[in-house]
Amino acid sequence: MGQDQTKQQIEKGLQLYQSNQTEKALQVWMKVLDKSSDLVGRFRVLGCLVTAHSEMGRYKEMLKFAVVQIDTARELEDANFLLESYLNLARSNEKLCEFHKTISYCKTCLGLPGTRAGAQLGGQVSLSMGNAFLGLSLFQKALESFEKALRYAHNNDDTMLECRVCCSLGSFYAQVKDYEKALFFPCKAAELVNDYGKGWSLKYRAMSQYHMAVAYRLLGHLGSAMECCEESMKIALQHGDRPLQALCLLCFADIHRRRGDLEALDAIERAQDLAEEVGNKLSQLKLHCLSEGIYRAKGLQRELRAHVVRFHECVEETELYCGLCGESIGEKNSRLQALPCSHIFHLRCLQNNGTRSCPNCRRSSMKPGFV
């Protein structure tokens, strides 16, 4: 298959994908990958496969194609192709919650000489790095990366990137419990979708609606939260977006739990199945925590013990525990403290410890921030 035919087949796959015929699009692209001798065409189709598997929640397949794309970029001996493939590798590891690897690959992207990273992809690299820092609860570094990504978006009039950054900032402020800002940024993302998103994928609308639902729920506006979550779930089902479906189910479970509805456990179980399928460890952690609270209230000891065990296994896997007392972060409603070096501890542990430097890295902690 030559260069022209490769381009035609890639375009055919894109048309099928945009019309929600995902499996047919994948078949077309895999055929190109098997038969095309055009390296640039192979690189492009690998990018399509990475994106498609990401949106379907097939993160291990996404990673597999990202690795092949790296090899293809090296054959092309072009720094720009190498940059794009490293970014896809970073995103793949981000989806699999391999956050340290994500940060490492993002730093590799930014360190590549003679590439278009500064103008075109630098913002996306900073966004992926910010999401990884947020996954590790390194809040200060996450915020710095999101702000850098937002500057890239503004300087390059990239409203699509700005929309994605606003959604990530919504998640950031939800985690640090500034719920007004957690609502402001997804609302800003929704405005961008309404003003500029005529030709965008509906996933951007679904993404902004989901983050609005989370913020409304945290603020106690359960009716608005349910409305936004239903809109997001509707789009996720239409597009076969399993990761977003899992997040929506988790949000539904939270809403039903706040209302005292019996549907909470059913939604949690469905969300748990999806979270395990796509490998989202942080969602699994929260779902086990929610289940633990419900079974404790109902006095169902066997089910309670099972979720307590899985909760602590997830904590170990994600390394979300205080470096001083060893207790898991998030299990109890305890006040946390983020030091300037971005390490997180229980506030009471730092106060009892009496040191003026970080117990982990020994850097000065004169100006701590409270989470």
C-alpha positions, 0 to 999 in steps of 0.5 A: 500500500503506497502513500496515496492509498494510505492517506485515503484509508486513514481518512476513511477510518476517520470518517467511520470513527466520527460517525460512531462506527468505531469497530469498522474504523479500527479494522480499516486502520489495522489493515493500513498498519499491516499493509502500508509501506509508508512510514509517515502514514504508519505513524499517523494511523498509530496515532489514530489507534492510540486516540481511539483506544484511549476513548474506549478505555482500552488503555493497555492496547493504547500503550501497546500502539504508543510503544510501536509509534515510538519505534516508527518515529525513531525510524523516521529520525524526526524529532517532531514525530518523536515528540508526538509519540512520547506524548502519547506514551505519557498519556497512555501511562497517565490513563493506567495511573503510572504517574511517575512514568507519565512525568518522566515521559513528559520531561523527555518531551520538553527536553527534545531539541528542535521540536515544535513543543514550544508552540503546538504540543507544549501545552498538552505536555504540561496538561498531561504532567499536571494530571499526573502530579494531581494523581500523586496528590502533588498539588503545588506542582499540579497547579503550576503545570495546569497554569503553564498549559493554560498560558500555552492555550491563551498564547496560541488561541487553542480553545480546545486545550483551554477547555481540557485544562479547565476540566482538569482545574475543576478536578484539582479544586474539587480535590483541595475542597475549594468547591466554588472554583471546582464549579467555576472552571467546568462552567468555563469549559462548557462556555467554550464548548458552546461558543467555539465547539461547533466542530468539536467532538461531543466528548468535550461537552460530556467532559465539562458536564461531568465535572460540573456534576461533581462540583454541584454534588459537592456543593449539595445541589443534587438536582443540578448534579443529576441533570449534568451527570445524565447529560454526560452519561448520555453522550458517553453511551452514544460514543462508547466512552467507557472511562467516562461511563465509569466516572458518571456511575461513580457520580450517580452513586455519590448523588444517590448516597447523599439522597439516601437512595437504595440505587447507590450500591447498584451504581457503585457495583457497575462503576466498580466493574468498569473501573476495573476493566479500564484499570482506573485505580483511583476510581477503584479506591474511591468506590471501595471507600464509598462501599465501606461506608454504606456496608458499615452503616448497614452492619454487613460485616462480611461485605465491609471487611472485603472492601476494607481489604481492597481499599488498603490494597489500592492505597498501597498500589497508589502510595497514598499514605502519610509518610509519618504515621503510615495511615492512608490519606482519604480514609478519614476526614483529617486535615492535610498539609502540603509542603512547598516541596509538594509532599503531603502529610496529616497536619497533626503528624507534622505538628507532633513531629515538630520539625521545620523541614519536610520529613521526606526530602528535608527541604524547608517547610517555612511556608506550608499550604493547607489542603 
